[in-house]
Amino acid sequence: MEKEKIYLHYDMDAFFAAIEQRDNKELRGKPIAIGHGVVTTASYEARKYGVKSAMPTVQAKRLCPNLIVVSLRKGVYFEEGRRIQGLIKNVLKKSEFTSVDEGYIDITEFIRNKNIKLDKRDEILKIERFIKKFKKYIYDNSGLTCSVGIGFSKISAKIASDIDKPNGYFIFRNREHFLDYIYSKELGIIPGIGRKTREVLKLFNVTNVFQLYEIEKNENCESKFTVNYMAGYDIQNVTEANDLGLNILEVPEAEYAVVKLKGIVPNCIHEGWKYVTGTFFPEQGYRHAGTPDFEVYSEGDMYSPDYEMELWVPIVKDKN
């Protein structure tokens, strides 16, 4: 870890719900949900009953009869989030905020001194002191708690911040410590691998980090080529996406062949590619443009023979 950076990831605990409980003492210690019709977020008291984000409030109340539903005050939450970001930026310049309630901070220079070399134990103790000061600084200036993770990379720090929630912290001592921790975990532990991606990978019997690692290791041994597979959403409002902490990828305008698929995934995708390469390309005089193609998934059961999706293939006229 000597040559690696030290990243801190902070995540405000149940941010929206915590603000409501802070601002209204009648809600403190009680199970609350934020939203109207659908739960946007819930306090930790409500989560103990199984109340989750995106859950209909009717269902949430069945799980937690004493649940208090509070109207969403989006403007208040975003204002408080930006105020906290300002507090952090005032004292820690190497900060990067990924959403209204979380962000990364490069704390390497605060932990390591070029003139004083610390052994691993002393370095960890220094990191712990830094974390406690940081958490106290946030609480003293906002009345809100946060969970903190430390890692050698942003992704390891983010995973660490989820381990000891709420109001806790976790430190990955080095790369080996991190790999040992995630090796047997399910894929959902990795930021960016969402439900849809997990469902697709499950069709190939890949459900945990170990299996994904073995595939990558074997492919790297057999070939120097890699496939970059990304999962995302089609968005219309870039500002809202940025506020939610999403990374934006703008795809250049191009001509696409859109193939309607129906059937079980991935079988229908394989059949779609057979049609494109074996029938469409030679009969219509097109070839693959060499730019990214898209698998466009719809809501529904991907194991059903009636499941429908689309394959978008970038095309150009074949001059041969």
Secondary structure, 3 states (H helix, E strand, C coil): CCCCCCEEEEEECCHHHHHHHHHCHHHCCCCEEEECCEEEEECHHHHCCCCCCCCEHHHHHHHCCCCEEECCCHHHHHHHHHHHHHHHHHHCCCEEEEECCEEEEECHHHHCECCECCCHHHHHHHHHHHHHHHHHHHHHHHCCCEEEEEECCHHHHHHHHCCCCCCCEEECCCHHHHHHHHCCCEHHHCCCCCHHHHHHHHHCCCCEHHHHHHHHHHHHHHCCCCCCCCCCCCCCCHHHHHHCCCCCCCCCCCCEEEEEEECCCCHHHHHHHHHHHHHHHHHHCEEECCCCCEEECCCCCCCCCCCEEEEEEEEEECCC
